[in-house]
Structure formats: structure tokens, C-alpha cells
Amino acid sequence: MAALSGCSHSRADAISSDAPAEVESQDALTNAADSASIESATAPISTGVAPAWPAQWASRTFFDRPTAYIYAASAAGAKEAEQVMRDASRDFLQFTGAESSKGLIIVTDAKDPLPAEEALLAQIITNRLHAYRTATQPAASPDPTHDPAAEWAKQKKKFDEAGLPIGALLRILPCGIVAADLSQKLGLPMHVARQTPWAVLVPTRAACKRSAHELTQAVMKSKDVTLGQRLLIAPWLPMMESIMTNELAAERVVTLFNEDALSRANWDATRKQGYIGDYRARKNKEREKRISVHQKDMKAKGAPTSMPAK
């Protein structure tokens, strides 16, 4: 799972459901939004098509917004993506002193089809991880064994053996897309890749909620979970899924921040790593604080603090 979950750098923590103590909560869309951002997020969105951008693609409509180019199946999905981008832009300015660049956001909602077949989407994710290492560690030797198809097969086998739905994970992994994959794997025109400095796959909160439910249900059905453990955990599943949904959604702003930083051609690898590392560190501290709050809350409500023996 490391090759897939590493895309958002430690977001694997957000989908762990081994025990209630591991879950956490945050409303990523409204927690830090000021009144102006909220007002903008609820304003009507224009679907006017900029020159050379396909008006429709992969069951999604093109939205040309001030903060980003967006492909979403609905105006609501585009609004949500724009709000997340506003949050990322505010943090980007605070951490780097630079304004955010305007990139491409591809939105996946709960009932939307994936923007590509699972195998292709997994290869897009592993390609981005490979490009990330190259961008932030230029002195490192190139990996001659990099094979996206082989990495996908290995990860899929692990998920299949664990009984986990790989589609549920692919739906909610916010991840950057290398320029070549926009055309070669996603089928967008080549000039689209040239017009946008970065591109990111972003799930809606509803998509996060659906995947959180599917993943926790899959874990509950696992042969590694005993009947006693299921009975112990079952009453807490709604709360666990809600917390997991919030944490999955919280990772979106981190990915947008990272991709914007990585796209800066005039920043060297050390500078990019510094901004990304500092931002990740702050987000980790925020997450740890939330974990502590939820641990105390669930303990006070009588939640189990450990799993019974098998």
C-alpha cells in the first residue's frame, strides 16, 4: 500500500481503522474559512469554456474559475473544489510568500465514475510519486526498475488478499498528475497539459464518506477480525467513519499545496522540500491534536481502547 498511499505523504494514517484511538476529525472545508471565502464558495459558478479546453470530458464539465481550472460532474462539486483551493492558496501565501498558480483540479464525487480505469489511475499515482522523488531529490540516482504497471499489480494483490476494495482508495486519494499522463493516460488534449502548471485529482467530501464506509465495512468483514471484535467495534462505526471522512477530506489541501510548490520552475529542490516539509509538519501537529481530543472524547463515552484477544 505504500506506493499508493504515499501520494499525499502520510495520508495512510487517515484511513487506518484498526482501532477507535486511531481516528480523528476535522471539517476541512469550513474550519479555517473566513466569511469572504464562505460567501464566495456559495456564489454561482460560471461554466464558460476557455479556448482550447474540452467543454465535457470523462463525464465531467469544465469550469474556468479564478483559482483553478476544474472538471467536475456538477456545479456543487466545482464549488467544493474551489473552496478547498482557496484554503490551499491562503496557506500557500502564508508559508511561501507567493500567490498560488492556477492549475487543474479533476473532481470525483461519490457517484462519479473514476476519471480513468483503475489500472491506469494507479499508474498515474505511481508516476507522480516517481516524479516527486526526482523533483525533490535531483542528486539521487534514477530508478531503472520503475515500472508503474508492476507496482500496480503488486498493490492490487495486497488489497485483494486483504479483502479491501482498491476502487474505494483510488476514489479518495488526492494526488498530482504528471503532464504527460494528462494526455497519454487521461486523454486530454496535449495543449491542456501545456496550459496548466499542475494538475490534481481531488475527491469531494461525499466521495470521502462513501470510501470511508466501504473501507471500514471491508475491514469488519475481514477474516482477521473475530466475531467478538466486530461486536465490540460495531456501535462505534458511525463515529469512526465520520472522523475518517473528515481526515480524508483534510488531505486535499495538502496535496494542492504540494503540487503548487513542485510546479515552481524557479525554486530549487531544497526550497521545495523545505516548504512542503514545513507545511506537512504543521498539518501533522494539527492532526495529532485532533487525535488526542477524539481519544479523550471516545474514552469518556465508553469506547474500547484496545481490541480483545482473538
C-alpha positions in Angstrom: 0.0 0.0 0.0 3.0 2.3 0.5 3.3 3.2 -3.2 -0.3 4.3 -3.4 -0.8 5.9 0.0 2.4 7.9 -0.2 0.9 10.2 -2.8 -0.3 12.6 -0.1 2.7 12.0 2.2 1.4 10.2 5.4 -2.3 10.2 4.4 -2.3 6.5 5.1 -2.7 7.4 8.7 -6.1 8.9 7.8 -7.6 5.7 6.5 -6.4 3.4 9.3 -9.4 1.8 11.1 -7.6 -0.8 13.3 -8.9 0.8 16.5 -11.0 3.8 17.5 -8.0 5.5 19.0 -6.5 5.9 15.5 -9.3 8.0 14.1 -9.6 11.8 14.1 -11.8 14.7 12.9 -11.7 18.0 11.1 -14.0 19.9 8.8 -11.5 20.8 6.1 -13.9 22.9 4.2 -15.1 25.3 6.9 -12.6 25.1 9.8 -10.4 28.0 8.7 -12.6 29.7 6.1 -13.3 33.3 6.7 -16.6 34.9 5.9 -15.4 36.1 2.5 -14.3 32.6 1.5 -17.6 31.1 2.5 -19.6 33.8 0.6 -17.5 33.1 -2.5 -17.9 29.4 -2.1 -21.7 29.7 -2.3 -21.8 32.1 -5.2 -22.9 30.9 -8.7 -20.3 29.3 -10.8 -19.9 30.1 -14.5 -19.4 27.2 -16.9 -18.0 29.4 -19.6 -15.4 27.5 -21.6 -11.9 28.9 -22.1 -10.4 28.5 -25.6 -9.0 25.0 -26.3 -10.4 23.3 -23.2 -12.9 20.5 -23.9 -16.3 21.5 -22.5 -17.0 17.9 -21.5 -14.6 15.2 -20.5 -14.8 11.9 -18.6 -18.5 12.6 -17.6 -17.4 16.0 -16.2 -18.0 19.6 -17.2 -15.3 22.3 -17.5 -15.4 25.2 -15.1 -13.0 28.1 -15.5 -12.7 29.7 -12.1 -10.3 32.4 -10.9 -8.4 30.0 -8.6 -8.3 26.9 -10.8 -9.5 25.1 -14.0 -11.9 22.5 -12.8 -13.5 19.4 -14.3 -16.5 18.3 -12.2 -19.7 16.4 -12.7 -21.7 19.1 -11.0 -21.6 22.8 -10.1 -21.7 21.7 -6.4 -18.6 19.6 -6.9 -16.8 22.5 -8.6 -17.8 24.9 -5.7 -16.4 22.5 -3.2 -13.1 22.1 -5.1 -12.8 25.9 -5.4 -13.3 26.3 -1.6 -10.5 23.7 -1.0 -8.3 25.6 -3.4 -9.0 28.9 -1.6 -7.9 27.2 1.7 -4.7 25.9 0.0 -4.0 29.3 -1.6 -4.3 31.1 1.8 -1.8 28.6 3.4 0.5 28.8 0.3 0.8 32.6 0.6 1.4 32.3 4.4 4.1 29.7 4.1 5.9 30.8 0.9 5.0 34.5 0.4 3.9 33.6 -3.1 0.5 33.7 -4.7 -0.9 30.3 -5.9 -0.7 29.5 -9.5 -3.8 28.4 -11.5 -3.8 24.7 -12.1 -6.2 21.9 -13.0 -8.5 20.1 -10.5 -10.2 17.0 -11.5 -13.1 16.3 -9.1 -14.5 12.9 -8.2 -17.8 12.8 -6.3 -19.4 9.8 -4.6 -21.3 8.6 -7.6 -18.9 9.7 -10.3 -17.0 7.3 -12.4 -13.3 7.3 -11.9 -11.5 9.6 -14.4 -9.7 6.5 -15.8 -9.7 2.7 -15.4 -8.3 1.5 -12.1 -5.1 0.2 -13.6 -4.4 3.5 -15.4 -5.3 5.6 -12.4 -2.9 3.6 -10.2 -0.1 4.0 -12.8 -0.8 7.8 -12.8 -0.4 7.8 -9.0 2.9 5.8 -9.1 4.2 8.0 -11.9 3.6 11.1 -9.7 5.4 9.5 -6.8 8.3 8.8 -9.0 8.3 12.3 -10.4 8.1 13.7 -6.8 11.2 11.9 -5.8 13.0 13.2 -8.9 11.9 16.8 -8.2 12.9 16.9 -4.6 16.0 14.6 -4.7 17.7 15.5 -8.0 21.0 14.1 -6.8 19.6 10.7 -6.3 20.3 8.0 -8.9 17.4 7.3 -11.3 15.5 4.2 -10.6 15.8 1.9 -13.7 13.3 -0.5 -12.2 10.4 2.0 -12.1 7.5 0.1 -13.6 4.0 1.6 -12.9 2.2 -1.5 -14.2 4.2 -3.8 -12.0 3.8 -1.6 -8.9 0.0 -1.5 -9.5 -0.2 -5.3 -9.8 1.7 -5.7 -6.5 -0.5 -3.2 -4.7 -3.7 -4.7 -6.1 -2.7 -8.1 -5.0 -2.2 -6.9 -1.4 -5.6 -5.2 -1.4 -7.3 -8.2 -2.9 -5.7 -10.5 -0.3 -6.9 -8.2 2.5 -10.4 -8.0 1.0 -10.1 -4.2 0.7 -11.8 -2.5 -2.3 -9.0 -0.8 -4.3 -11.5 1.4 -6.0 -12.6 2.9 -2.7 -9.0 4.0 -2.1 -8.4 5.3 -5.7 -11.6 7.4 -5.5 -10.4 9.4 -2.5 -6.7 9.7 -2.9 -5.9 13.3 -3.7 -2.9 13.2 -6.0 -0.9 15.2 -8.5 -0.7 14.2 -12.2 2.4 14.5 -14.3 1.9 16.5 -17.5 2.4 13.5 -19.9 -0.3 11.5 -18.2 -2.9 14.1 -18.7 -2.9 13.3 -22.4 -1.4 9.8 -22.6 -3.5 8.2 -19.9 -6.4 10.6 -19.3 -7.0 11.5 -22.9 -7.0 15.3 -22.5 -5.6 17.3 -25.5 -1.8 17.9 -25.3 -2.3 21.6 -25.2 -4.2 21.3 -21.9 -1.0 19.9 -20.2 0.9 22.9 -21.6 -1.6 25.4 -20.2 -1.6 24.3 -16.6 1.4 24.3 -14.3 -0.1 21.5 -12.2 -3.0 19.0 -12.1 -4.6 17.3 -9.1 -7.2 14.6 -8.5 -9.5 15.8 -5.7 -12.4 13.9 -4.1 -15.5 15.6 -2.7 -16.4 15.2 0.9 -19.2 12.8 -0.2 -16.7 10.7 -2.0 -14.6 10.5 1.1 -17.6 9.5 3.1 -18.5 6.7 0.7 -15.0 5.3 0.7 -14.7 5.6 4.4 -17.8 3.4 4.8 -16.6 0.9 2.2 -13.2 0.6 3.7 -14.4 0.2 7.3 -17.0 -2.4 6.2 -14.3 -4.3 4.4 -12.2 -4.4 7.5 -15.1 -5.6 9.6 -15.7 -8.5 7.2 -12.0 -9.4 7.2 -11.2 -12.9 8.4 -8.6 -11.3 10.7 -11.4 -9.7 12.7 -13.1 -12.0 15.1 -16.8 -12.0 16.0 -16.0 -10.6 19.4 -14.1 -7.8 17.9 -16.9 -7.0 15.4 -19.4 -6.8 18.3 -17.1 -4.5 20.2 -16.5 -2.1 17.3 -19.9 -2.1 15.7 -21.5 0.6 17.9 -18.7 3.0 17.1 -18.6 2.5 13.4 -20.7 5.6 12.5 -18.4 7.8 14.6 -15.3 6.2 13.2 -16.5 6.7 9.6 -17.4 10.3 10.3 -14.0 11.0 11.7 -12.2 9.1 8.9 -14.3 11.2 6.3 -13.1 14.4 7.8 -9.4 13.3 7.8 -9.5 12.1 4.3 -11.0 15.4 3.2 -8.3 17.3 5.2 -5.6 15.8 3.0 -6.9 17.6 -0.2 -5.5 21.0 0.8 -2.1 19.4 1.5 -1.9 17.9 -2.0 -2.8 21.1 -3.7 -0.2 23.0 -1.6 2.5 20.4 -2.6 1.7 20.4 -6.3 1.8 24.1 -6.5 5.2 24.1 -4.8 6.6 21.4 -7.0 5.5 23.2 -10.2 7.7 26.2 -9.4 10.5 26.0 -12.0 12.5 28.8 -10.4 12.6 27.1 -7.0 15.4 24.5 -6.4 14.8 21.1 -4.8 15.9 22.3 -1.3 13.4 25.2 -1.3 10.6 22.9 -2.5 11.4 20.3 0.1 11.5 23.0 2.8 8.1 24.4 2.1 6.5 21.0 1.7 8.1 19.6 4.8 7.2 22.6 7.0 3.6 22.5 5.8 3.3 18.8 6.3 4.8 19.2 9.8 2.2 21.8 10.7 -0.6 19.6 9.4 0.7 16.6 11.3 0.6 18.6 14.6 -2.9 19.6 13.9 -3.8 16.0 13.3 -2.1 14.9 16.5 -4.1 17.4 18.4 -7.3 16.1 16.9 -6.4 12.6 17.7 -5.8 13.5 21.3 -9.2 15.2 21.5 -11.0 12.2 20.0 -9.2 9.7 22.2 -10.4 11.6 25.3 -13.9 12.0 23.9 -14.4 8.4 22.9 -12.9 7.1 26.2 -15.3 9.3 28.1 -18.2 7.7 26.1 -17.0 4.2 26.8 -15.3 3.3 23.6 -12.9 0.4 23.7 -9.2 1.4 24.0 -7.9 -1.9 22.7 -9.0 -4.9 20.7 -10.0 -8.1 22.6 -7.7 -11.1 22.0 -8.6 -13.4 19.2 
